[in-house]
Amino acid sequence: MYRIENIETAKILHYQIVGEFESDLALNKMSITAPISQALLGKDVGDIVMIELELGIQEWEILEISLPT
């Protein structure tokens, strides 16, 4: 489970990275192939990641990485 914060807006999101066929945004489950997931993989708490979305490139800070419960 990743908890990330948008640097510009302070919006906080929670995502669990799952297999492509398990994704369900209503349950905060993001496909491993999604741009957000790709940007987060291999990063650590405190890292700033650049994520290219439809609205342009956004900066997000990784606040927490934990195992799903």
DSSP file (Angstrom, degrees, kcal/mol; ACC not computed):
  #  RESIDUE AA STRUCTURE BP1 BP2  ACC     N-H-->O    O-->H-N    N-H-->O    O-->H-N    TCO  KAPPA ALPHA  PHI   PSI    X-CA   Y-CA   Z-CA
    1    1 A M              0   0    0      0, 0.0    65,-2.7     0, 0.0     2,-0.4   0.000 360.0 360.0 360.0 131.2    0.0    0.0    0.0
    2    2 A Y  E     -AB  15  65A   0     13,-3.9    13,-2.8    63,-0.2     2,-0.5  -0.928 360.0-163.5-112.3 135.8    1.4    3.4   -1.0
    3    3 A R  E     +AB  14  64A   0     61,-2.4    60,-2.9    -2,-0.4    61,-1.6  -0.987  21.7 177.5-115.3 120.5    0.3    6.7    0.6
    4    4 A I  E     -AB  13  62A   0      9,-2.6     9,-2.7    -2,-0.5     2,-0.4  -0.901  19.1-149.6-128.0 152.8    1.3    9.6   -1.6
    5    5 A E  E     -AB  12  61A   0     56,-2.4    56,-2.8    -2,-0.3     2,-0.4  -0.981  20.5-125.1-125.6 130.6    0.9   13.4   -1.4
    6    6 A N  E  >  - B   0  60A   0      5,-3.0     4,-2.3    -2,-0.4    54,-0.2  -0.603  18.6-146.7 -70.7 124.1    0.6   15.8   -4.3
    7    7 A I  T  4 S+     0   0    0     52,-2.6    -1,-0.2    -2,-0.4    53,-0.1   0.870  93.9  41.5 -62.3 -39.2    3.3   18.4   -3.7
    8    8 A E  T  4 S+     0   0    0     51,-0.5    -1,-0.2     1,-0.1    52,-0.1   0.886 128.9  24.1 -78.9 -40.5    1.3   21.3   -5.3
    9    9 A T  T  4 S-     0   0    0      2,-0.1    -2,-0.2     0, 0.0    -1,-0.1   0.587  90.6-130.6-105.0 -12.2   -2.2   20.5   -3.9
   10   10 A A     <  +     0   0    0     -4,-2.3     2,-0.2     1,-0.3    -3,-0.1   0.591  52.3 155.4  67.5  12.7   -1.4   18.6   -0.7
   11   11 A K        -     0   0    0     -5,-0.1    -5,-3.0    -6,-0.1     2,-0.4  -0.525  32.1-148.4 -69.7 134.7   -4.0   16.0   -1.9
   12   12 A I  E     -A    5   0A   0     -7,-0.2     2,-0.3    -2,-0.2    -7,-0.2  -0.909  15.6-174.8-110.9 132.8   -3.3   12.6   -0.3
   13   13 A L  E     -A    4   0A   0     -9,-2.7    -9,-2.6    -2,-0.4     2,-0.4  -0.911  13.8-150.2-124.0 152.4   -4.0    9.3   -2.1
   14   14 A H  E     +A    3   0A   0     -2,-0.3     2,-0.4   -11,-0.2   -11,-0.2  -0.989  22.2 173.4-122.2 128.9   -3.8    5.7   -1.0
   15   15 A Y  E     -A    2   0A   0    -13,-2.8   -13,-3.9    -2,-0.4     2,-0.5  -0.997  24.3-155.6-138.4 141.9   -3.1    2.9   -3.5
   16   16 A Q  E     -d   29   0B   0     12,-2.7    14,-2.8    -2,-0.4     2,-0.5  -0.971  25.5-134.1-107.9 129.7   -2.4   -0.8   -3.5
   17   17 A I  E     +d   30   0B   0     -2,-0.5     2,-0.2    12,-0.2    14,-0.2  -0.747  37.8 165.1 -86.9 125.1   -0.5   -2.0   -6.6
   18   18 A V  E     -d   31   0B   0     12,-2.7    14,-1.9    -2,-0.5     5,-0.1  -0.755  40.7 -68.5-131.9 174.8   -2.1   -5.1   -7.9
   19   19 A G    >>  -     0   0    0     -2,-0.2     3,-1.6    12,-0.2     4,-0.7  -0.193  54.7-101.2 -62.6 160.1   -2.0   -7.3  -11.1
   20   20 A E  T 34 S+     0   0    0      1,-0.3     3,-0.5     2,-0.2    11,-0.1   0.820 121.5  44.9 -55.8 -36.7   -3.5   -5.9  -14.2
   21   21 A F  T 34 S+     0   0    0      1,-0.2    -1,-0.3     3,-0.0    -2,-0.1   0.473 107.8  58.8 -90.8  -1.9   -6.8   -7.8  -13.9
   22   22 A E  T <4 S+     0   0    0     -3,-1.6    -1,-0.2     8,-0.0    -2,-0.2   0.498  75.6 123.9 -99.4  -7.2   -7.3   -7.1  -10.2
   23   23 A S     <  +     0   0    0     -4,-0.7     2,-0.2    -3,-0.5     7,-0.2  -0.248  25.3 163.0 -64.0 141.4   -7.3   -3.3  -10.5
   24   24 A D  B > > -E   29   0B   0      5,-2.0     5,-2.3     1,-0.1     3,-1.6  -0.725  22.5-164.1-158.3 100.7  -10.3   -1.5   -9.1
   25   25 A L  G > 5S+     0   0    0      1,-0.3     3,-1.5     3,-0.2     5,-0.1   0.798  90.5  64.0 -62.4 -28.8  -10.0    2.3   -8.5
   26   26 A A  G 3 5S+     0   0    0      1,-0.3    -1,-0.3     2,-0.1     0, 0.0   0.789 109.7  40.6 -63.8 -25.6  -13.1    2.3   -6.3
   27   27 A L  G < 5S-     0   0    0     -3,-1.6    -1,-0.3     2,-0.2    -2,-0.2   0.197 120.1-110.5-104.2  13.0  -11.1    0.0   -3.9
   28   28 A N  T < 5S+     0   0    0     -3,-1.5   -12,-2.7     1,-0.2     2,-0.6   0.829  71.1 143.7  59.9  35.3   -7.9    2.0   -4.4
   29   29 A K  E   < -dE  16  24B   0     -5,-2.3    -5,-2.0   -14,-0.2     2,-0.4  -0.928  31.4-165.7-108.2 113.4   -6.3   -0.9   -6.3
   30   30 A M  E     -d   17   0B   0    -14,-2.8   -12,-2.7    -2,-0.6    -8,-0.0  -0.833  22.8-113.6-105.6 132.9   -4.1    0.3   -9.1
   31   31 A S  E >   -d   18   0B   0     -2,-0.4     3,-1.7   -14,-0.2     6,-0.4  -0.306  20.7-125.5 -61.3 143.4   -2.8   -1.9  -11.9
   32   32 A I  T 3  S+     0   0    0    -14,-1.9    -1,-0.1     1,-0.3   -13,-0.1   0.714 111.4  57.8 -62.7 -20.6    0.9   -2.5  -12.0
   33   33 A T  T 3  S+     0   0    0      4,-0.1    -1,-0.3     5,-0.0    -2,-0.1   0.532  81.8 109.4 -88.9  -5.9    0.9   -1.2  -15.5
   34   34 A A  S <> S-     0   0    0     -3,-1.7     4,-2.5     1,-0.1     5,-0.2  -0.387  79.9-119.0 -69.2 146.9   -0.6    2.2  -14.6
   35   35 A P  H  > S+     0   0    0      0, 0.0     4,-1.9     0, 0.0     5,-0.1   0.857 114.2  53.5 -55.3 -37.5    1.7    5.2  -14.9
   36   36 A I  H  > S+     0   0    0      2,-0.2     4,-1.5     1,-0.2     5,-0.1   0.941 110.3  46.7 -64.1 -45.8    1.3    6.0  -11.2
   37   37 A S  H  > S+     0   0    0     -6,-0.4     4,-2.1     1,-0.2     3,-0.3   0.923 110.5  52.2 -61.3 -45.3    2.4    2.4  -10.3
   38   38 A Q  H  < S+     0   0    0     -4,-2.5    -1,-0.2     1,-0.2    -2,-0.2   0.872 109.2  50.3 -60.1 -37.9    5.3    2.5  -12.6
   39   39 A A  H  < S+     0   0    0     -4,-1.9    -1,-0.2    -5,-0.2    -2,-0.2   0.815 113.0  46.5 -70.1 -30.0    6.5    5.7  -11.0
   40   40 A L  H >< S+     0   0    0     -4,-1.5     3,-2.1    -3,-0.3    -2,-0.2   0.799  84.7 104.4 -84.1 -30.8    6.3    4.3   -7.5
   41   41 A L  T 3< S+     0   0    0     -4,-2.1     3,-0.1     1,-0.3    -4,-0.0  -0.276  91.0  11.7 -59.5 131.4    7.9    0.9   -8.0
   42   42 A G  T 3  S+     0   0    0      1,-0.3    -1,-0.3    -2,-0.0     2,-0.2   0.443 102.0 119.1  84.3   0.7   11.4    0.8   -6.5
   43   43 A K    <   -     0   0    0     -3,-2.1    -1,-0.3     4,-0.0     2,-0.2  -0.526  52.2-136.8 -97.0 166.4   11.1    4.1   -4.7
   44   44 A D    >   -     0   0    0     -2,-0.2     3,-2.1    -3,-0.1    18,-0.3  -0.747  34.9 -75.8-118.7 164.6   11.3    4.7   -0.9
   45   45 A V  T 3  S+     0   0    0      1,-0.3    18,-0.2    -2,-0.2     3,-0.1  -0.358 120.1  28.2 -56.3 135.5    9.4    6.8    1.7
   46   46 A G  T 3  S+     0   0    0     16,-3.2    -1,-0.3     1,-0.4    17,-0.1   0.175  90.1 129.8  94.2 -16.6   10.3   10.5    1.3
   47   47 A D    <   -     0   0    0     -3,-2.1    15,-2.5    15,-0.1     2,-0.5  -0.412  53.7-137.2 -69.6 146.7   11.1   10.1   -2.4
   48   48 A I  E     -C   61   0A   0     13,-0.2     2,-0.4    -3,-0.1    13,-0.2  -0.922  22.7-166.0-102.7 127.3    9.6   12.6   -4.8
   49   49 A V  E     -C   60   0A   0     11,-3.3    11,-2.6    -2,-0.5     2,-0.6  -0.903  16.7-137.4-117.4 145.6    8.2   11.1   -8.0
   50   50 A M  E     -C   59   0A   0     -2,-0.4     2,-0.5     9,-0.2     9,-0.2  -0.890  23.2-169.8 -99.1 123.8    7.2   12.7  -11.2
   51   51 A I  E     -C   58   0A   0      7,-3.1     7,-2.7    -2,-0.6     2,-0.7  -0.966  14.9-144.2-121.0 123.5    4.0   11.2  -12.6
   52   52 A E  E     +C   57   0A   0     -2,-0.5     5,-0.2     5,-0.2     2,-0.2  -0.775  33.2 163.4 -89.3 115.2    2.7   12.0  -16.1
   53   53 A L  E >   -C   56   0A   0      3,-2.4     3,-2.1    -2,-0.7    -2,-0.0  -0.634  56.2 -86.4-120.5 178.6   -1.1   12.2  -16.1
   54   54 A E  T 3  S+     0   0    0      1,-0.3     3,-0.1    -2,-0.2    -2,-0.0   0.830 128.3  52.8 -57.1 -33.0   -3.7   13.6  -18.4
   55   55 A L  T 3  S-     0   0    0      1,-0.3    -1,-0.3     3,-0.0     2,-0.2   0.388 124.1 -95.8 -84.9   3.9   -3.4   17.0  -16.7
   56   56 A G  E <   - C   0  53A   0     -3,-2.1    -3,-2.4     2,-0.1     2,-0.4  -0.657  66.5 -24.7 113.1-171.2    0.4   17.0  -17.2
   57   57 A I  E     - C   0  52A   0     -5,-0.2     2,-0.3    -2,-0.2    -5,-0.2  -0.640  61.4-171.8 -82.7 130.8    3.3   16.1  -15.0
   58   58 A Q  E     - C   0  51A   0     -7,-2.7    -7,-3.1    -2,-0.4     2,-0.5  -0.920  18.9-131.6-123.3 149.2    2.7   16.1  -11.3
   59   59 A E  E     - C   0  50A   0     -2,-0.3   -52,-2.6    -9,-0.2   -51,-0.5  -0.868  26.6-178.9-101.0 130.6    5.1   15.8   -8.4
   60   60 A W  E     -BC   6  49A   0    -11,-2.6   -11,-3.3    -2,-0.5     2,-0.4  -0.981  17.8-144.1-129.1 141.0    4.1   13.4   -5.6
   61   61 A E  E     -BC   5  48A   0    -56,-2.8   -56,-2.4    -2,-0.4     2,-0.7  -0.881  20.3-127.4-102.7 136.2    5.9   12.5   -2.3
   62   62 A I  E     +B    4   0A   0    -15,-2.5   -16,-3.2    -2,-0.4   -58,-0.2  -0.738  30.9 174.2 -82.9 116.3    5.8    9.0   -1.0
   63   63 A L  E     +     0   0A   0    -60,-2.9     2,-0.3    -2,-0.7   -59,-0.2   0.786  62.4   3.9 -92.7 -32.3    4.6    9.3    2.6
   64   64 A E  E     -B    3   0A   0    -61,-1.6   -61,-2.4   -20,-0.1     2,-0.4  -0.990  49.0-166.3-157.4 142.7    4.2    5.6    3.5
   65   65 A I  E     +B    2   0A   0     -2,-0.3     2,-0.3   -63,-0.2   -63,-0.2  -0.990  29.7 153.2-130.0 123.5    4.8    2.1    2.0
   66   66 A S        -     0   0    0    -65,-2.7     3,-0.1    -2,-0.4    -2,-0.0  -0.954  46.7 -94.5-146.2 164.3    3.2   -0.8    3.8
   67   67 A L        -     0   0    0     -2,-0.3   -51,-0.0     1,-0.1    -2,-0.0  -0.572  51.0-104.4 -76.2 142.2    1.9   -4.3    3.2
   68   68 A P              0   0    0      0, 0.0    -1,-0.1     0, 0.0   -52,-0.0  -0.337 360.0 360.0 -66.1 151.0   -1.9   -4.5    2.5
   69   69 A T              0   0    0     -3,-0.1    -2,-0.0    -2,-0.0     0, 0.0   0.420 360.0 360.0-101.2 360.0   -4.0   -5.7    5.4
